[in-house]
Amino acid sequence: QVQLVESGGGLVQAGGSLRISCAASRGFFRMSAMGWYRQAPGKQRELVASSTTGGITNYADFVKGRFTLSRDNDKNILYLEMNGLKPEDTAVYYCGAGPSGSTWPSYWGQGTQVTVSS
């Protein structure tokens, strides 16, 4: 059974930083494209950033220059470093993973709340 375990969310003031993490089992992690989505109240879930197994990353325009996605293939952890946080970044952040393709992601984490106060 695939498990994605997220951690690191919390409350931060505008302009501050947070790092959230997503841990997965070793074999699954190395074979999977990984990424983060977010969902704010009353809004649809949206892609924040993603990484292929080869480490190619893509970012949504609204986080470019502020967020950095990285994979630690030794620890099997996906990180999202978030800097310059804005109140509009407030959302539940979900880790997504699975084989690349039209059905990605196949698996979801439970979500971690990020709240940015003004």
matplotlib code that plots the C-alpha trace (Angstrom):
import matplotlib.pyplot as plt

x = [0.0, 1.4, 1.6, 2.5, 3.2, 3.2, 4.6, 5.7, 2.6, 1.7, 1.0, 3.4, 3.2, 3.2, 6.7, 7.8, 8.9, 7.9, 9.1, 6.7, 7.8, 6.3, 7.8, 7.1, 8.4, 11.7, 10.8, 7.8, 9.5, 12.2, 9.8, 7.3, 6.7, 6.0, 4.5, 2.4, -1.1, -3.1, -6.7, -8.0, -11.5, -14.1, -11.6, -10.5, -7.3, -4.5, -1.0, 1.8, 4.9, 5.9, 9.1, 9.7, 11.8, 14.7, 14.4, 12.8, 10.7, 7.8, 6.1, 2.8, 3.3, 1.9, 4.8, 7.7, 10.6, 9.2, 8.8, 11.5, 10.7, 13.4, 13.7, 16.0, 16.3, 18.4, 15.8, 12.8, 11.4, 9.9, 10.3, 8.6, 10.5, 8.1, 9.5, 7.9, 4.6, 1.4, -2.0, -3.3, -1.0, -3.2, -4.5, -4.2, -1.2, -1.4, 1.4, 0.7, 2.6, 2.6, 3.7, 3.8, 1.0, -2.6, -3.8, -1.0, -1.1, -2.4, -1.8, -2.4, -1.2, -3.6, -2.8, -1.0, -2.5, -0.5, -1.9, -0.4, -1.5, -1.4]
y = [0.0, 3.4, 6.0, 9.6, 11.2, 15.0, 17.3, 20.8, 23.0, 25.7, 29.4, 32.0, 35.8, 37.2, 37.4, 34.4, 31.0, 27.4, 24.0, 21.2, 17.6, 14.4, 11.0, 7.9, 4.4, 3.9, 1.9, 3.9, 7.3, 6.6, 5.4, 8.2, 11.7, 13.8, 17.1, 19.4, 20.6, 23.0, 23.7, 26.8, 27.0, 27.2, 26.8, 23.9, 22.0, 23.4, 22.2, 24.1, 22.3, 18.9, 16.9, 14.0, 11.0, 12.6, 15.7, 18.0, 20.5, 22.7, 25.5, 27.3, 30.9, 32.1, 30.5, 31.0, 32.7, 32.1, 28.3, 25.6, 21.9, 19.4, 15.6, 13.8, 10.3, 9.0, 9.9, 9.4, 12.8, 15.5, 19.1, 22.3, 25.3, 28.3, 31.8, 35.2, 33.7, 35.7, 35.4, 34.0, 31.0, 29.9, 26.4, 22.7, 21.4, 17.9, 15.7, 13.8, 10.9, 8.2, 7.2, 10.1, 10.3, 11.5, 10.0, 11.6, 11.7, 8.3, 8.8, 11.5, 12.4, 13.5, 17.2, 19.7, 23.1, 26.2, 29.5, 32.9, 35.8, 39.4]
z = [0.0, -1.0, 1.7, 1.4, 4.7, 4.8, 7.5, 8.1, 7.6, 10.0, 10.6, 9.3, 8.8, 5.3, 3.9, 6.0, 5.0, 5.6, 4.3, 3.9, 3.3, 1.8, 2.6, 0.6, 0.6, -1.1, -4.2, -4.9, -4.5, -7.0, -9.7, -9.3, -10.5, -7.4, -6.7, -4.6, -5.1, -2.9, -2.2, -0.6, 0.8, -1.9, -4.7, -6.9, -6.2, -8.2, -9.1, -7.3, -8.5, -9.9, -10.4, -12.8, -11.7, -13.6, -11.5, -14.0, -12.1, -13.2, -11.2, -11.4, -12.4, -9.1, -7.1, -9.5, -7.9, -4.4, -4.0, -4.6, -5.1, -4.4, -4.1, -1.7, -3.4, -0.5, 2.1, -0.2, 0.7, -1.4, -0.1, -1.0, 0.3, 0.4, 0.7, 0.5, 1.5, 0.9, 2.5, -0.8, -0.4, 2.5, 1.6, 2.4, 0.5, -0.8, -2.0, -5.1, -6.7, -9.2, -12.7, -15.1, -17.5, -18.0, -14.7, -12.5, -9.6, -8.7, -5.0, -2.5, 0.9, 3.7, 3.3, 5.5, 6.3, 5.5, 6.8, 6.0, 8.1, 6.9]

ax = plt.figure().add_subplot(projection="3d")
ax.plot(x, y, z, "-o")
ax.set_aspect("equal")
plt.show()
